[in-house]
Amino acid sequence: MTCAYSTRAAIVAEARAWIGTPYRHQASLKGVGCDCLGLVRGVWRNCIGDEPEVPPPYAPDWAEAKGDETLAAAALRHLVPVTCDGFEAGDVLLFRWRDGFVAKHVAIASSERTMIHAHDGAAVCEIVLAPWWRRRLAYAFRFPGVSD
């Protein structure tokens, strides 16, 4: 399904369809491999339409190299900002590993208490947004044109 309009339920269902996809740096193929950004890109393609921007090649330590909020800036170009305490299912969450670091991990909220993400060394999974994750939440966004 590709369209310029989608619901939160459709986004969550699509993200869940990626569960079990192995982690592969810079990949974005359901069932074959993806990284955290690749998961969001794949959900975008299947729920929103063509990707608005293709990311350039990036190394696993891309954020440490320059210290720029590159991922957050890209999100601001294509997603709708929401408050970190007001995100809902289907929203995109950006995390920083610790204070002073740039946000470099992205996930899709599957509820107010859970998220779906791809993490290095593991397959795409759905996990609880435990306090450890909540402390690291730096940004939240909604896909464009999404309705309840």
C-alpha positions, 0 to 999 in steps of 0.5 A: 500500500502506498498513498499520501494518507495513512492512519496510525494503525496502518503505520504500526501494522506495517512496522510490526510486519518488519519484526524479525528482519535482521539488522543490516547497516544502511539496509531497508528491505523487509525480511532481508535486513535494515537498520533503525533508519531503514525501518522508518524508510521502509514504513514510509515507502509502504504507508506514505509513498516514495521516500522524500530523500535518499540518505547518503552512505553513512558509517556506523559512527556517522554522528560522532564524526561531526557532532551535527544533529543530522538525523533530527534535521532530516526529520524536521524536513519531512516529518511533523514535530510533536512533543516528546511527552505527547507522542502517539502510536505510529510516531517516530522517536529519536534517541541520543545515547547520552547527554551531549551526544547527537540523536542517532537512533530512531524507532516507531512508537507502537503505543504510548508504552512500546516501540518497534526498532532495529538495533545493532546485533539484533532483529527488528523487535517490539520492546517496552519504552522502559525508563532507560529509553524514555530518559534518552528520548530527544525528539518525536515526530508524526508522519505527514498526512497521518490521521488517527 
